[in-house]
Amino acid sequence: MSADGDYSQVADKQLDSPEAGPDADLYNAVLDACEVIFRLPAQAQARSTAITTTEGIRFRLPVAGHPPYKVFWSSEGPRIEAVFPHP
């Protein structure tokens, strides 16, 4: 998919849970969201909300068909920062 540095250690660890879990559709939907971020970052940004963290601005992209899961990402790279349920 993308280079190793495209995922934070936090995101990499968080992706282990849906990968090993019983919901393959959730895992595939998360990967689809990540693919949009990497291939079409402008489109991903348009579909995301932005939040300010101590590390800077992070975008929050909903995982299609799996609310409340979101992919948190930064435009530098882009890079996936975290993946978890979030309202």
N, C-alpha and C positions, 0 to 999 in steps of 0.2 A: 504494500500500500504506500507507505511513506517512510522516510528515513527515521532511524531510532530517535533522533533529537526532536522529532515533531510531536512527541508526547512527553509531558512531564512525568516524573516518577509517580506522582499521585494518580494521574490519569491512567498510567500503565497498570498500576495496582488495582484501581477501581474497575478496569475493564476485565480483570480476571474473574470477577464475580458473575457478570452476565454470560461470559464465555463458558464458564463451568456450570452455570445454572440450567434449569429446565426450560427456560423460555428462549429458544433459538431465535424467534421473531424479534425479541427485544435486542439481542446481541446484533443481529443483522441490521436492525433499524439504527442502532448506535453507529455501526460501521458506515452505513449510508450517510448519516449526518456528518461524520468525519470526512468522508469522501467529498461531500459538497464543500466543506470548509477548505479542503486542500485544493480541489480543482476549480472551484468557483467562489473564491473568497468574497467577491463583491456581492454576489447573490446571497451567500450565507450571512453576510453582514446586514443586508436588507431584511432578512427574515429573523434577525436576532434582536434582542434587547441588549442594552449596554449597562454595566454596573461599574462603579469605581471601587477598586480595592487598594490596599496598601502597595500592591505590586503594579498598579496602573489600571487602565480600562480593560475589562474583560467582557466579551460578548457571551450571550446565553442563547443558544439555539435549541429550540424544542426538538425532541426526538419524535418524529412522525409516528402517530398511532400508539404512543406509549407515554401519555401524560402520567405523572409529572416529571419524567426524566428529561434532563437538559444536558447539553454538551457545552461546557464553558471553555472558551478559547480566546487566544490573543492574536492580534493581527500581525505581530512580529513572527514571520516565518511563513504562514501562520503556524500556530502551535496549539495543540489540545492540552488544556490545563487540568480539567476535571470532568467527570461524568457521574451524575447522581440525581436522584429525585429531588426536585426543588419546585416550590409553588410558583 
